[in-house]
Amino acid sequence: MDSHHHLCYKRQECFNAIRNKISDCNSLQDRHGSRYLINGKVVIEHSPGLSGPGKSATVQVYSSTVIDPNTRKGKLSGKACLKKGKSSKKDSAKTTVYKIKLHVEPGFGNPGAFLIENNHKHRFFLQSATLVTPENRVIHFDCRSWVYPIKDTNTSRLFFSNTCYLPSKTPACLVELRKEELESLRGDGTGERKEWDRIYDYDVYDDLGNPEKGPDHVRPVLGGSRSRPYPRRGRTGRPATKNGTISLDTYVPPDERCSPKKLSEFIANAIQATAHFLLPEAKSLPRDSSSFESFGDIRDLYSNNRRQAMRGTSVTEKVKKFVPAQLFKDVTHVIEEVDIKFPLPQIIRANQFAWKLDEEFGRQMLAGTNPTRIHCLREFPPRGTLTESYIEQSDIEHNLDGLSFEQAMKQWRIYVLDHHDYLLPFLRKMYSEGVCPCASRTLLFLRNDATLKPLAIELTYPGSSNNVDGMKTMVFLPEKEDIPQALWQLAKAHVAANDSAYHQLISHWLHTHAVVEPFIIATRRQLSVMHPIHRLLDPHFKDTMHINALARTVLINAGGILEKTLFTGKFSMELSSELYKQWRFDEQALPSDLIKRCMALEESENPRGAHMLFQDYPYGLDGLDIWLAIQTWVGDFCDIFYEDDASVKSDTEIQAWWSEIRNVGHGDKRKEKWWCQMTTKADLKRTLTTLVWIASALHASVNFGQYSYAGYPPNRPSRCRKFVPEEGTMEFAEFLKDPDKYFLNMLPDRFEASLGIALMEVLSRHTSEEVYLGQRATSEWIDNEQVKQRFEKFNKSLREMEKQIMERNGDPELMNRRGPAKVPYKLLYPDATKVETPAGITAKGIPNSVSI
């Protein structure tokens, strides 16, 4: 029996024991002979320093079958106090199980919802409740929510059972409760949010700048205008942070917050990564802007497993300044030692110079951390919205492995990585900030073995003009002689810098983190927790709003880490807004994306919806398998609850949800014609499949490989401090004197590089609480056996894919699966088999949500 089945079996065994133990109460009245008993248990988790609720919390249940004529809601039971709980401790958290007895009138029926009132002085985390009726039926409540003191909230918390209903099929006793709960979550759009407020509303990105620090920290508002459109974020009601300090207290609704354990683990990972700056023992990392002296100098950044105790060091004192006291205790519990150096990235483990090879350069466009930008070239020369390429047919026709230029084009063998026209309006502004920015086009040839051979690189940069925009354009070709080859290597570095910024700002932040947040807000505001689609989507939203709020504080804000490390600098988020103009939700469906980029052909008979042009595209091939599994699971789920198209069209909550996403959450795109109308089951299935894909597999594919590739700056520099030198200039003379030295001076300086490596390390780590695709936090997440059977089928299909991916990685004919650097492609390896997966940098596993 595997661990997944073992866990489900043990939990079922536990529930059976509860049922059997109280079966004597099936139809027995209590000692007063006038009421029946509902028995059960309530499971509460509380963090260190917080005592349990004791007698200061009470529970009541609502009937799902008997209406109270005075309230138009279900009959309400008597109160039961939580007392004499049985506690257990795991790691730093204590869990307490309380047995309860609820007195109800004869004929009360099944509980459909319950109220819990916290009269304690502290919040507590309600894991679950399980009730057993006099008829011996077990009712589950999967809560996993913070319950705050009633002195703060002025109201009890309501939880519905794990039974799902479409709005039209809601039991009459629960209709009013369902309506009231949704209304309470929407708020009225005013006021500053308090920690305990459970209110979801929208706002624009007006919190990125810090004007009080001076004009250089002013940033434009993103969203709400035609010139700077953007997805909406969650509204906090608070002004932007103005004192320049890191804040971990940015408001997000309590149920969207990372758990104390995860937050402490996340902070601990950040400390691990930044300890290289803070520890005086890390002598190899001067805190200046000097360049690396040699490749060996860079190699010295990485670990030989030397560790340093954290307590009593300068790290401790620095961390205390921005981490709340209780969280600081949790962090120091998690991390007692820190690494003095970074772990060795995969890209240089097997061969420290494989990254220099053209084959590896091309392979990373198919199997690296940003495999979603490359596309097949269908017309020559390449054209953008602003310019036509300077690359000529004569530059490449001699390098097509015996094919004529016409044959190569006809056979779809020429590909392009295009980072050109969208950058042009920003280049001169970026140049004025002290970096050396280029826009690039890279042409590649698909060889018979499906590897990509670079053909030419076009770089455009500010300088003496040879075109109407006052820009200089140069074309570089691959060469074997020393000096031309070194120039080619410099050109590849600029391409990598372009790709790094696009990856971080668009493929990663915009196309996963930012576009998903409006869906989360709309789901909480418009879909009741009783709605089956809410139940389907909930795991795929875990922690995303909190992670995004933290990112606005330290990552994408004015002076944040991305501005310090990417060549786009202070214009990073403005560029992200510009590229949101091109965003289409329908094209984030993987088959549509591959077809648009001419990496696959549309194939309506194929259940995947597309047929790969060549099999050795690891992201595309593995991705279509994952897509099909998600599509099948979502389709099976929807078929259980929706009979036909009319049932989708008449679902008032789904229609309100979709309208709010289009008109508010992504309101700057409201007039686009590509939005579906949400009038058919096919519309709903496609939308949900795309959303689950984005939150799980797409995010995993662009996030968890970052340290493997970008953890080594020469492979993926995030900015360049020099242009490729032109012959006859002083820079060219400097280059000729020592090409390697010139390359190292082009890279980010020591501080920028180290900060970038630290960021890659933090973002690439899985936490110990991760729940992966094909898994749920509890086996009793829904009270529907048909759904559970379909979900087990989904899990099984993912486990089969794990075997298939390992077989593909071992196939010597699929050369892009490992490449010269011997980095196996496992970024879409689901890791659905294990119940608990070790935390750390694994470069595999698909978490359910955008949770880092």
N, C-alpha and C positions, 0 to 999 in steps of 0.2 A: 504494500500500500504506500503510494507516494505521500509526501508531506502535506500537499494540498488536501487530498482526500482524508488524511489522518486528522487534520484540524477540523474539517467539517464533521467527521464522524464523532470526534470527542465532544464538539459543541452540541450535536444532536443528542448524544448520550446524556449530556448535562440537562438538556431540556426535558428529555424523557423522565429523568430522575425527579425533576420538579413536579411534572405531571403526576407521576405515580405516588409521590409522597403525599400529595394533597388530594388524591382521588377520593379519600373518605369523605371529603367535604362536598362531593358532587351535588347533592341536593339536600344537604343538611342545613337547618337553620341554626343561627347562633343561640346562645343561652337564653336570650330574651324571646326567642321563638317567633320573631316578627320580620327578620331580614335575612338576606342571603349574603354569603361572603365571596368576594373576589380576592384571591391570593396572588402574590407575586413577589418580585424582587426589583430593586432599583440599584443600579451600579453607578457609583460616583468616583471620579478621580480628582484628587486635589494636589496641588504643587507643594514643594517643601515650604514650610513656614505658614501654611494655611491649614487650619484644623478642619475636620469634616463638619457637615451641617448639623449633626446630632439631632436634638429635638427642635431645632430652629427651622426645619423644612417640613412642609406638609404636601400631600398628594391627594387629588381628587380625579375621578374619571367621568367622562361624558358617555352616555349611551349612544350607540349608533342606530338604535331601533325605536326608542321611546322618546317622543318629543315632550318637552315642558311647554305647555300652552302659553305660559307667561313670558318666556324668553324666546320662543321659536327655535330653541336649541335642544340638544339631547338632554335627557334627565341627568342631573349631577349627583354623584355619590356623596356619601359622607367623607370626612377628611381622615387621612391616616398620617401619623407622624413618622418621620424617619428617625429611628432610634435603635440602639444596641446593634449597630452594624458590625460586620466581620471584615477586618482590614487585612490587606496583604500589600507587600511592597516589592516593586520591580524597578531597578535602576533608581532614579531619584523621585519617582512618583508613587503615591500611595493610592490604592484602590479600595473602596469600601462597598460591601454589598449589604443592602438593607432589605429585610423581609417585611412585607406589608400585608395588612388585611383591610379590605375596603368593604364597608357595609352598603348594600344596595337593596332597593325594593324588589320584591318578586316580579319576574318578567322584565327585569332591567335590560336583558339582552347583552350583546357583545359590546365591550368598550370600543369607542372609535377615536377618542382623544383623551388626553389627561392634562391636568393643570398641576404645576409644581410651584410652590411659593417659598422663596428663600428669605427667611427672617434673620439669617445669620449676618454677621458684619462683613463677611468675605464672599466673593464669588466662588462657585465650584463648577467643575466640568461634569456634566451629566452624560455618561456613556450610553446607557440603555435602560429600558424597563421591560419586564416580561410579566404579563398577567395571565392567570389561569381562571377561567370562568367556572361557575357551578356546573356547567355542562361539559367541563373538562377540555375546553378549547383554549389553546395557547395563543395569546396575542402579543406580538413583538412591537416594540417602539425603538427604532434605531435613532437615538437622539444626537449624540456627539456634538454637544453645544454648551456654551457657557451660560450659567444661570446666575444672574447678578442679584444682590440684595434688593428687596422690594422697596427699601427706603430710597434707593436710587431710581429704580425703574417705575415705581408706583403701579405696577401691575404684575400679575403672575405670568409665568411662561406656559404657553400652550404647545403641546406636541401631538401630532396625529400618528396613528398606528401605521405599520408598514404596508397596509393594504392600499392599493392605488385605485383611483377613480377618475375617469374623464369628468369634466364639469357636469355634463348632462346626466351622469349616472351616480352622482354623489348622493348618499343617503340623506333624506330630508333633514334628519337631526344634525347633520354636519354642514349643511349648506351655508347657514349664517356664520358659523365658526370659520369656514373656509374663506368667506368673503371678508370678514373682519380681520383675519390674520394677514391677508394680502394687503388690505388698506393700511394696516399699521406699519408694514414694511416700506411703504412708499413715502411716508412723511409728507410735508407740505412745502419742501424746497427752501425752507428758511432756517436760520439759526446755526450756531456752531455745534458740531457733533461732540457728544460726550462718549467716554469709553464704552458705556453700557448701551448706547443707542443702537438699535437694530433697524437702521434706516438706509435704504439704497436709493441713490439719486445720481444724476449726471453732472459733470462739469467739464469745462475745457482745460487744456494744459496751460494754466496761468501761473503755475507754481515752480517753474524751472529757473526763473531769474532771481537775482538778489540785488535790486537796484541800490540798496543802502551801502553796498560795498563799492559802488562807483559805476560809471557808464560801461565799463568793460564787462560787468556782470548783468547787464540788461539783456533779456531774451524776449523774443516776440511770443505772443499768445498763439498757441496752436489749437485750431478747431474753432468753428463758428464763423469762418469767413471763406470766401472763394479763393483768396490768395494763399491762405495757409490752412487748408482743411486738415482734420485729424480725427481719429476715433475719440470718443469721450472716455473720461476716467470717472472713478467714483468721487462724488462730492464729499468734501470734509467740512465745509463751512468755516475753515480756518484760513488765515492769510498765509502766503508763502513764508517759509523759514527765512528770517532776515539776519540772523546773527552769525551765519556761516558755519554753525556747528552741526554735527551729525545728530539726527534725531531718530530714535527708535520708537517714538510715540505717535507717529503720524496715524491719524484715524483711519481705520477700516472697520466695517461692522464686525462684531466679535466672532461670528461664525466663519469669517474669512481669514482670521488671524492664524499664523503658524502656531503650533503648540509650543509651550514653554521649552519642551525638550528639543524640538526642531530649531527654535530660535537660538537657543544656547549652543546647539551644534553648529548652526550657521555662523554665529559670531565666533565660535572657536575655530572654525575653518578659516575665517577671515584673519583671525589672529595668527594662526599657523602661517598663512601666506604672507602677512605683512611683518611677521617677526624678523624677517630678513632686513627690514629697515630699522626696526626698533632695538634689536639686540646689539649692544656694542661689540659682542663677540664675533659678529658677522663682518670681519675685517675686509672680506673680498668685495663688499658692496659699499663703496664710498657714496655719500649722499650728495654728490655733485653731478654736474652735467658732462662729465668726461666721457670720451668714447672708449670702446673696447680696444685693447691693444692687439689682440689676436683671437682666433677661434678658440684656442685653449683658454683664453681669459673668459670667454662666454661659458665654456664647458665647466669652469670652476664654480659657476653659480649653482651647480646641481649636486645632489646629495650623495654622500657616502655614509648615510645613516647616522651622522653625528647629531646628537640631541642635547637640549639645554633645558633645565628645570625652569618653568615659567614663574613660579612664586619667588618673590624677592628680586625680580629683575625690573628693568625699566618698562618692560611690556606691561607688567601688572599695573603700575601707576598710570600709564597712558590709557589703558583700557578703562580704568575706573572713572575717567573723566567723562566718558560718553555712554557708559552702560549702566542702567539702573541697578541698584544695590542687589536685589534678589536675583536678577539675571546674571550679575557678575559672579555670585556664588555658584549658580548653575554652570556658568562657563568654566570656572576654575575646577569644578567637579569633573567636567567632561575632559578638560585638557590640562594635564599636569606638566607635560613637557612639550616643547616646540622644536621643530626641525630648524637647524641653523641654515640649511640650504634647501633648494627646491628639489622635488623628485625628478628623476630623469624622464623626459618626454619620450614617447614611443618612437617618434620620427628619427631619433638618433641612437636608439638602443642597439639595433642590429648592425647598423652601418651609419657612422656619424657624418658621412658626406653624401649619402644617397639623395638627400634633398636637393642637391645641386643638379641632378640629372634631369634632362628635358622630359624623359618618360615619367618621372615622378611628378614633375611640374604639371604635366597634362593629366596624370592619374588623379591628382587631388581635386580636379574639377568634376570628376565623376564619383569619387569615393572619399573625398575629404570632408571638411567641416562646412563647406558651402557648395553643395552639388546641385543647386537649384537655379543657377544663373546661365550656364552654358547652353547654347542652342545651335541647331544646324543652320548653316548659311544657305538661303534659298535664292539669293541674287547677289551678283558681284558687279562693282565693289560694294562692300557693306555700307549701308546708309542708316543714319539716325534721323531724329526729328529736326536736327539743326545742320548737320554736315554729311558729306560723303567722304569715305575713307581715302587716304593718300596711298594705301597699299595697292600696287599694280599687279596685273596678272603675271607680268614678267618676274616679279619678286618671288613667286611661289611655284610656277609651273614646272620648274626643274626638280622639285623636291616632293613629287607625288608618287613615289615608288613605282614608276613606270607607267602610270596612268596619264592621259592627257588632261589638261585643265577641264575640257568639256566633259570628259568621262567622270572625273572626280565630282563635278557639280551635279551631273545627271544621277550619279549613284549616291548622292547625299553623303559625301565623304569629307566635306569641309565644314568645320565648326568654328564658332566665334564666342569668345568671352568678351562681352561688351560693357565697358565702364567708361563710356566716352561722353556722349552728348549731355547726359543728365548732370555731369560734373562741370561742363564748360562755364555756365553762368557763375560758378562759385570759385573758379581757380584763382582769379586775380585777388579776390577778397582773402582767400586762404593764404596766398603768397605774402600778403601784407602782414600776416600774423607770424611770419618767420619760418614757415615750413616750405618745402619744395614740392608742391602738388602737381601731379600729372593726371590727365585723362587718358584712358588706354583702350585700344582694341587689340585682341590677340586672336590670330587665326591658327587653327590646328587641323591636322589631317588624320582621319581615322584609318589606321593601317589594317592589314588583313588579320592581324592577331587581336584587333579591337583596342589596341593601345593608341593614345593620341600623341602625334608628333607635332610640336610647335612649328609653325611655318614663318610667322612674322609677327612683330609687335609694333604697333603705332602708338607713339606717345605725343600728346599735345600739352604744352605748358606755357605759362606766361613768359614772355621774352621778346626779343626782336622779332617782329611779325613777318611771317610769310603767308598770312591769310588775312581775310577782312576783319577778323575779330581781334587782331593784335596778339595772336598766339603763335608760338613756334611749334611746328610738327616735324617729328623725325620718325623714320621707319627703320627697324632693326631686324636683321635676319640671323638665324642660328649659324654659327661659324665654329670651325675646329681649331683655327690658329689662336694662339694665346691671347693676344690683345683684342681682336674682335670677339672672341669667346667671353672675355672678361666684361666687355661692353654689353654683350647679350645678357650676361648675368645681372648687371645693373638694371637693365630694362625689365627683366623678370621680377626684380625686387619691387619696382614701381607698380607692376601689375598686381603683385601680391598685396601691396599696401592698399590699392584700390579695392581689391576683393575682400580684404580684411574689414575695411570700413563698411562696404556694402553688406557684408555678412552680419556685422554686429548691429548696424542701424536698421537694416531692412529685413534680411532673411530671418534674423533672430528677434530683435526687439519688435519691429513693426508687424511683421507677418505672423507672429505668434503672440507674444505678450500683449501688445497694444490692441490688436484687432479682436482678441478674445474677450477683453474686459467688458465691452458693452453687452456681449451675450450673457455674461454672468449677471450683470446688473438687471437686465431685462428678465432673465429667468427668475431671479429672486422677487422681482416686482410683479410679474404677470402670471407666473406658473406656481400654483399652490404646491407645497411639499407633497400633497396628496396626488398631484398630477403624475402620471407615469413617465412623462418626458422629463420632468424635474428629477425624478428618481434615476432615470437613465443618465442624465448629464451631470448630476451632482459630483461624482468622483472626479470628473474631468475639469472641475473648477477649483479643486482643493488648493488653497494657499496662493492662488494667482494674484488676487487683488492686493494681498499683503506684500508679496514679492515686488509687484509693480510700484507700490507706494514706497518701499525701501529704495527701489531703483531711482525714483524721482528725487530721493534725498541725497544719494551718494554717487549715482552712476550717470544719469543723463542730465543732471542739473548743471547750471552754470558753474564752471570750475570743477565739475565732477570728473570721475575717473575716465570716462570715454573722451571728454574734451581734452584731458591731459595726455591721452595715449594715441588717439586716432588723428590722422593728418587733417581730417575735417574740422577738428578743433571746435571753436565756439559756434560754428555753422552746422554742427552735426544734426541737431534736431530739426533745424530749418530744412536741411536736405531730406530728412526723413519725411517731413510734411510734403515736400515737393513730389516725392515718389509715392506718397499715399494717393496722389491724383491718378496714378496708373493702377491702383489696387482694385481688384475685382474678387469678391468672395467666391463666385462660381468658379473662377480660375484657380482657386486654391485647392479644389478637388484634384487629387494627384493625376488621374487620367487626363483631365482637361489641361493641366499644367504641362504634362509631357507632350501632349498633342500640339499645344500652342508652340512649344519650343522645338517642335519637329524631332523630338527624341523618341516618339512612338507614333503609330498610326491609329486612327480611330477604328474600332472594330466592335460594332454593336452586338454581334453574336457572342463575343467574348465576355464572360461575366465581369472581367476586370475593366472592360470598356475600352481597352487599348492594347496594342501589340507592340512590344519593344522593337526598335529598328536593329539593335544589336544587344545581345544578352549580357555582355560584360559591362553593364552600367550598374554597379552594385546598389546605388541609391534607388534607381528606377526599378530594378528587378525585385529586390527585397521589398521595396515600398509598395509595389502593386500587389504583392502577396498579403501584406499587412492591410492594405486598403480593402481587398476582397474580404478578408476576415471581418473587419469592422463593418463593412457594408452588409455582409450576411447577418451578423449579429444584430445590427440596427434594424434591418428589414424584418428579421424574426420577431424582434421586440415590438415593432410597430404593428405587425400583423396580429398580434395577440390582443391589442387594445383598439385598433381601428378596423372596422369592417370594410369600409369602402371610402371613396373620395369624399362623399358627402359627410362622413363622420369627421374628416379633417376640416372641411370647410365650415362645419357647424360647431367646431370646438372653439368656444369664445376665448378661452385663455390662450390657446395657440395663436389665434388670429391677433389678439392684443399683443402678444409677445413678438410676433413677426413684424407687426406694424411699428412697435416701439424700437426694435433693432434698426429697421430701415429709416425711420423718420427722426429718431432721436439719437440712439447710440452711435449709429453711423450716419447721422443726419446730414453731414456735408456731402453724402453720396445719395441722398434721397431721390434725386431725379434721374438716376442712372436706369437705363432700360434693361439691364441684365439681371436685376433682382427677380427671383421667381415670385409667383403670385400666391403661393402656399394654398392652393385649392385642391391638390391631389395628394394621395399617399406617396407618389413618386417624388413630389416636391419636398415633402417632409423627410422622407428617407434620405434623399440626396443632401439636404441641408444638414441633417444630424450627422450623417457619415462624414461630411466635410469638416464639421465642427469638431467631432471626436478625433479625426485625423490630425487637424491642426494642433489641438491641445496635447495630444499624446505623441504620435510618431513623428510628425514634422518637427516639433520642438526637440524631441530626443535626437533627431538626425543632425540638427544644426547646433546643438548645445553640448552634448556630452563628449564630443571629440575635440573640443577646443584646446585642451591642454596637450593632447597627443600631437597636434600640428602647430598651433600658435604658441605653445609653451616654449618653443625654440625660435627666437626672433629672426635669425637669418632665413628661416623657411617661410615665415609669414610676418614680415615687419608690418607694424601698424601705421608707420609714417616714415618718410624719407627726408633726410636733412640736406641732401644734395641732389641736383639733377644729374642725368647722364651727361658727361662732359662732351662738348663739341671740339673737334679737332682744331688746333690753332689757338686754343684759349689756355690761360694759366691753369684752369682746372684740369684740362687734358694733360698738361705737363705733370701736374700732381698725380694724376691717375697713372700715367706711364711709369712714374718713379716706383710705385708700389700699388698695383691693382687691388690686392687684398686689403691693404690699409684704406684705400679709398672706399671700398665696399663697406668696411666696418664703420668708417666715419659717416657713411650714408645712413646706417641703421639708427634707430632711436638711441639716445644716450643711455648711460647706465641706469639712471633713475627711471626714465620713461620705460625702458625695457623691463626693468625689474617690477615696476608697477603693473605693466601689462601681463607679465608672467603670473604675478600674484592674482590678478583678476581671472585669468584663464584657469588657474588652479581652483579658485573658489567656485566658479561657475560649472566646472566639470565634475564636481564631487556629488555623488548621491548621498542622501542622508539615510540614517537607519530606519526612519519611519516611512520610507517610500512605499507606495502601493502601486504595483505595475499593471499594465494593460492585461486584461484577463483575470484580474484579481479584484476583490472587494475587501473593505476593512473588516467586515463581519459576514459570516455565511448566512445570516438572517437579515440581509439588507432589504429584502422584499418578501411579502407574504403571498407568493404566487409560484407554485411548483412548476408550472409550464415555463415561466421566465427563467427559473433556476436551471431547468434542463437545457434551455437554449444557451444560457450563459456557460454552462459546463462544456457544451459543444464548442463555443467560442474559445474557451481556455484550451481545449484539446487541440483545436486547429493551430493556435499559437505555439503550443508545445511541439507540434509536428514541424512548424516552420523553423524552430530552433535547430532541429536536426538537419533540415534542408540547408540552412545558412552555413552550418559547420561543414557540410559536405561541399558546398560551393567554394568555401574558403580553402578547402583542401584540393580543389580541382586545378591542376597545373595549367590547363588551357584557359582558365579565367584569370588572366594575369593582373587585371585591375583589382582583384580581391585582396591582394597583398602588396604588389608592386616592389620596386627595388628596395624600399625601406622596410619591407617585411612587416607592415602594419595590417593585420587582418581586418576586414570590414565587418564590424559587429554593432554598428550604431543603431541598426534596426533589428537587433537580436532582442526579442521581447523580454526574456528572463521571467516568463510567466510560471515557470515550474516551481521555483522556490517560494516558500511562504515568507521567509525572511531572507533578504539579500544583503550581504555586507555593504556597509557604507564605504565611500571613498571614490577614487578615480578608477573606474572599471572600463570606460569606453564602450559600455553596452547597457542594455536594459531600457525599456520604454515606460517611464512613469505615466500614470493616467492623466496627469495634468501638468501645466506650466508651473512647476513648483520650485524653480530656482532661476 
